[in-house]
Amino acid sequence: MNNSNKTALIKQHKLDRFCIDNAGIGIYQISDTDGQILSVNQQACNDLGFSKEELESMTIFDLDPNFSEPQNGKWHAHRNNIRKRGTGTIETFHKRKDGSLMPVEVTITYLEFEGKTISFSFARDITKRKEAEQTLRKNEEAHRKELQQSRNYFSNLLNNLPGMAFRCRNSRSWPMEFVNDGAENITGYDKSNFIEGKVTYGALIHPEDREKVWNTIQNAIKKRENYHLEYRISTRTGTEKWVWEQGSIAGSSESEDILEGFITDITEQKKLEQKLKENDRLKTAFLQNISHEIRTPLNAILGFSELIKHPGLKDSERAEYVEIIQSGGEKLLSILNNVLELSRIETGSVSMQPSIVPVNKLFKNLHALFSNQAGEKNLELLLNIPQTETTITSDYTKLDQILTNLINNAIKYTEKGLVEFGFEKREHELLFFVKDTGPGISKEQQEKVFERFYRSDDPKLLKHDGAGLGLSICMGFIKILKGRMWLESELGNGASFYFSLPLF
């Protein structure tokens, strides 16, 4: 190996080590036999306060209080279960050097390396998330105390309660004999509409919930018990609301039972529940995607790092392997940078750095930058900008990154035709656009493309790599820049991405 190749290999090795040490997540290799910590990255040391030498002299039983007793076999059983599946994730604690416990989310992945099965553990500090969850639980608990207090006042239907107190006949249309002023807040209709029969409450109940409401109340009547249930209604303006109702039998009138009860709006509570479910879904998607996206380039780096050591390797083969290793390192670094950038955006630690941006010059530079990439695919790259020099007070770096991402995507997903990008000046804003003649985006997918880790399930597009973070980062930057972003597309007819920024 000549000196230049040695130097390149050393630089690549340093880059690989830098990527691993600065991954933003603790990476461990642990022996399945005795739980010995074989190796760690610098992030693990930073998280726990130990030196690399200290950690590598410890076992998992020293580190994790949930597996502090090796003799009971709990940890080995846990590892065997994950090994069968190939990967798995748990929440646990790691002990810091100062004795405090750090909540972590650990993803364990098994890989084949030189005919042997090895495992890597990725430990992410979830202290902030746990604190947020605790705060959210406290808020929910406080909301449930408030709800119980409301239930205690049902005996006094004539009071001015923040909800709909009612007295009605037991019929599928639920004809009202009495409702309080709260009826208007719940339904949008004045109480006189119900009393005079102009509006029937049964007609407001969501068609899919009407049978559930009827059956629940009839069962309660048979058992002479109180009832409570949740269902949806449609208000006067057509807005869908979730309501919670509790009632009981108050007596009988001719052949019908009379019900009294109280209805309150729980739409916000339902939104909170949905948000919790969505957060859990995003957490799972994040772990699955990041594990896959990191494992792919990491496998290439590890595999070809070993192949390059072979003494009989030709120079051409060695150069090819070095290029593959370098490409894997660049992909890994790009993924980690994107994850870090998105994390900074979501935690509010990214701010605008305003400056005077020469927009025409920025676009000309981008056209020169992407001309070769477009030419390699025989695509026409059109620049459409005003001749008059234009400036805007904005963040140059973020604006450049947004446009770079959009143009790169347009070229990547367009197989023939052209990619056009530019801007136009309006009265109070600049309108930016990137258009292509690619496969287009369906209406269903248009609602998801700005979500984290979303990638199209179109088989034609799956051949393109990527972690699905680029558009999420663009949207985050545009919100920081006080702009807005949208797209227009039809399946098979290309896509046009637009965003506007205010002229300060």
Order of alpha helices (4+ residues) and beta strands (2+ residues): alpha-beta-beta-alpha-alpha-alpha-alpha-beta-beta-beta-alpha-beta-beta-alpha-alpha-alpha-alpha-beta-beta-beta-alpha-alpha-beta-alpha-beta-beta-alpha-beta-beta-alpha-alpha-beta-beta
